Structure formats: C-alpha cells, structure tokens
Amino acid sequence: MVLLEAMSVGMPIICTNVEGVSETLQNNVSALIVEHSSIDSLSKAIIRMHDDELLRENLGMCSRNKFENEFSSTAMTKRVSSIYDEFHAA
C-alpha cells in the first residue's frame, strides 16, 4: 500500500525486492529496487538518488504515470467494468 501511495504523488521510490515489487515497479525506470537485507546496495541507492535530481524527477514521473494508468480509481473502474462486460456477454 505504501508503494501505491508514493506512486500516486510521484514520489521517487527506493524499495527492497520483496514479493510484489517487481510486478508493480521496474528497476531504474519507476524505482530503485535493491536486494532485501543488503545495506550496501541500499546505501548506494540512497546516495545515487540524493546526487541525481534528474533521476529523482524521472523515477517520480514514471511511477506517477504507472499509478494513473494501472492503479487509479479510473483505471480500476475500467478494469472491473470490462470484467463485468465479459461475463454479461457470455
């Protein structure tokens, strides 16, 4: 849920590669994804994001777009509606 909240406001994300993350976010595109329990990779990602304003802007923009296209109330309503339409047509 926290990832979706961050995505909804275009917050640049650093997260660990736990269940569900790779299905939602893409490393170096919509987030910086680091290995679970790797302090070294987490610290490198934090420094990288701190030092690179363009990276922060791009990650935030990409995650916001992904949220709008796949997880917003409008996108979810369209998905549910299409499922109902499929069942109704059958």
C-alpha positions as CSV (number, residue, x, y, z in Angstrom):
1,M,0.0,0.0,0.0
2,V,2.8,2.4,0.8
3,L,4.3,2.0,-2.7
4,L,1.0,2.9,-4.3
5,E,0.7,5.9,-2.1
6,A,4.2,7.1,-3.1
7,M,3.4,6.4,-6.7
8,S,0.2,8.4,-6.6
9,V,2.0,11.6,-5.7
10,G,5.1,11.0,-7.9
11,M,7.5,10.4,-5.1
12,P,10.8,8.8,-6.2
13,I,11.0,5.3,-4.7
14,I,13.8,3.2,-3.2
15,C,12.5,-0.2,-2.1
16,T,13.6,-3.7,-1.5
17,N,12.9,-6.6,-3.9
18,V,10.2,-8.3,-1.9
19,E,7.1,-10.1,-3.1
20,G,5.0,-8.0,-5.4
21,V,7.5,-5.2,-6.0
22,S,8.8,-6.4,-9.4
23,E,5.2,-6.8,-10.6
24,T,4.5,-3.2,-9.7
25,L,7.7,-1.3,-10.3
26,Q,10.6,-1.6,-12.8
27,N,14.2,-1.1,-11.5
28,N,15.8,2.1,-12.8
29,V,12.6,3.1,-14.5
30,S,9.9,3.7,-11.9
31,A,12.0,3.0,-8.8
32,L,15.4,1.9,-7.5
33,I,15.0,-1.6,-6.3
34,V,17.6,-3.1,-4.0
35,E,18.1,-6.6,-2.7
36,H,16.5,-7.4,0.6
37,S,18.9,-7.1,3.6
38,S,21.7,-5.5,1.6
39,I,22.8,-2.5,3.5
40,D,25.5,-1.7,0.8
41,S,23.0,-1.7,-2.1
42,L,20.5,0.4,-0.1
43,S,23.1,3.0,0.9
44,K,24.4,3.2,-2.7
45,A,20.8,3.7,-4.0
46,I,20.2,6.5,-1.4
47,I,23.4,8.3,-2.4
48,R,22.6,7.9,-6.1
49,M,19.1,9.3,-5.7
50,H,20.4,12.1,-3.5
51,D,23.0,13.1,-6.0
52,D,20.9,12.9,-9.2
53,E,18.0,15.4,-9.4
54,L,17.1,14.2,-12.9
55,L,16.9,10.6,-11.7
56,R,14.5,11.7,-8.9
57,E,12.3,13.6,-11.3
58,N,12.2,10.7,-13.8
59,L,11.5,8.0,-11.3
60,G,8.7,10.1,-9.7
61,M,7.2,10.9,-13.1
62,C,7.3,7.2,-14.3
63,S,5.8,5.9,-11.0
64,R,3.1,8.5,-11.1
65,N,2.2,7.6,-14.7
66,K,2.2,3.9,-13.9
67,F,-0.1,4.6,-11.0
68,E,-2.5,6.6,-13.1
69,N,-2.6,4.0,-15.9
70,E,-2.9,0.9,-13.7
71,F,-4.0,1.7,-10.1
72,S,-6.0,4.9,-10.1
73,S,-9.8,4.7,-9.4
74,T,-10.5,5.4,-13.1
75,A,-8.2,2.6,-14.2
76,M,-9.6,0.1,-11.7
77,T,-13.2,1.0,-12.6
78,K,-12.4,0.4,-16.3
79,R,-10.9,-3.0,-15.4
80,V,-13.8,-4.1,-13.3
81,S,-16.3,-2.8,-15.8
82,S,-14.6,-4.9,-18.6
83,I,-14.8,-8.0,-16.4
84,Y,-18.5,-7.4,-15.9
85,D,-18.9,-6.8,-19.6
86,E,-17.2,-10.2,-20.4
87,F,-19.4,-12.1,-18.1
88,H,-22.5,-10.3,-19.3
89,A,-21.7,-11.1,-22.9
90,A,-21.2,-14.8,-22.2
